[in-house]
Amino acid sequence: MPPIRITAVFNPMSSKEAAALITEPPISEEVFAHFVELCKQSNEMLRYAFELKEGMLVMRMAEKGKPIIVRGEDHSEIVGKLVCAEDADARIQEQAMREQLERKQVLDNVAKVFGVDVVDERGRRLDFDL
């Protein structure tokens, strides 16, 4: 999958104080949370405030009420942080899948040793289809 990229500024959600950036793919809550954490570590990004609306990255100046002014050099930093955030989220999801698979294998093995099924809270047999 290609890395996240900014594809447009969405006029209906933008104003002189805020720019709504459309990304491909749209930004998830998880990616946005990672992005915000990365921005907190950058002096250059502290001048901006970010929020997520309808899968779009909305940016404004950290000082409320000021017109949005984006410097050209901030483009690569914003895109870079989005890509890093997306990568971090993908690694977390992969780790969660690995842990789920390991859990399934352990439970299947224990059930096999005892000659029983793995069941849910209602006693229904579980088929782990990952």
Rosetta blueprint (number, residue, H / E / L):
1 M L
2 P L
3 P L
4 I L
5 R E
6 I E
7 T E
8 A E
9 V E
10 F L
11 N H
12 P H
13 M H
14 S L
15 S L
16 K L
17 E L
18 A E
19 A E
20 A E
21 L E
22 I E
23 T E
24 E E
25 P L
26 P L
27 I L
28 S L
29 E H
30 E H
31 V H
32 F H
33 A H
34 H H
35 F H
36 V H
37 E H
38 L H
39 C H
40 K H
41 Q L
42 S L
43 N L
44 E L
45 M H
46 L H
47 R H
48 Y E
49 A E
50 F E
51 E E
52 L E
53 K E
54 E L
55 G L
56 M E
57 L E
58 V E
59 M E
60 R E
61 M E
62 A L
63 E L
64 K L
65 G L
66 K L
67 P L
68 I L
69 I L
70 V L
71 R L
72 G H
73 E H
74 D H
75 H H
76 S H
77 E H
78 I H
79 V H
80 G H
81 K H
82 L H
83 V H
84 C H
85 A H
86 E H
87 D H
88 A H
89 D H
90 A H
91 R H
92 I H
93 Q H
94 E H
95 Q H
96 A H
97 M H
98 R H
99 E H
100 Q H
101 L H
102 E H
103 R H
104 K H
105 Q H
106 V H
107 L H
108 D H
109 N H
110 V H
111 A H
112 K H
113 V H
114 F H
115 G L
116 V L
117 D L
118 V L
119 V E
120 D L
121 E L
122 R L
123 G L
124 R L
125 R E
126 L L
127 D L
128 F L
129 D L
130 L L
